[in-house]
C-alpha cells in the first residue's frame, strides 16, 4: 500500500506542475466550453494510459538502448507543440472576441478536441521524462503483475480527476467573462508557451 501512496503523491505533484497539458485544458475550458475541455481531458488521460503502459512494459530500458528513438520521440513532440502553438498564436490576432461571437480556437468538435488532448500529452516533455525515469524507478522486479496494473489504473484515474477539476474551474462563468476581455493576451500567451516548449524539445541536447 505504501508504494501506491508514494506513486499517487509523486503523480499529483507532477500533474500540478504547469505544462502543455495544463495550458491545453485551461485554455480550452476558458475559451470554448466545459464539455469541450472534458473531451480534451479524456484525450490527455488516454495519453497517460499509453505512457504508463509503456513504462510497465519496459520503456526505460528501451530508451536506454535506443537513444535515437528517444530523440525521435522528443523532436516529433516538439514539432507538434510548435504547430499547435502557432495555430493558437494566429487565432490570437483574429477579430476581437465578444459575448455573441466567441473565438474559435484550435480544432472544432468533441472528437477533434479529444485527439488534440491525446497528442498534446504524447508530445509533452514532462510525460516522456516522468514515465521513462521517475515512474519507472518505482516499478522494480518485486512489484507483482496485479500491483503494476493497479498502479496503471490509479495513475490514469488520478490524471482524469485532476484535469477534470482544472476544466471545471476554468469553465466557470467568472473565468469566461474575464477571457472575453483578455482573449488575445490569453490565447497569445498559451500559444507562446506551446511554441517555447516545442522549440526547446527540438533544439535541446542536440549533438
Secondary structure, DSSP 8 states (H G I E B T S, - for coil): -HHHHHHHHHHHHHHHS--HHHHHHHHHHHHT-HHHHHHHHHHHHHHHHHHHHHHHTTHHHHHHH-HHHHHHHHHHHHHHHHHHHHHHHHHHTSS--BTTB----S--SHHHHHHHHHHHHHT-HHHHHIIIIIHHHT--TTS-HHHHHHHHHHHHHHHHHHHHHHHHHHTSHHHHHHHHHHHHHHHHHHHHHHHHHHHHHHHTT--
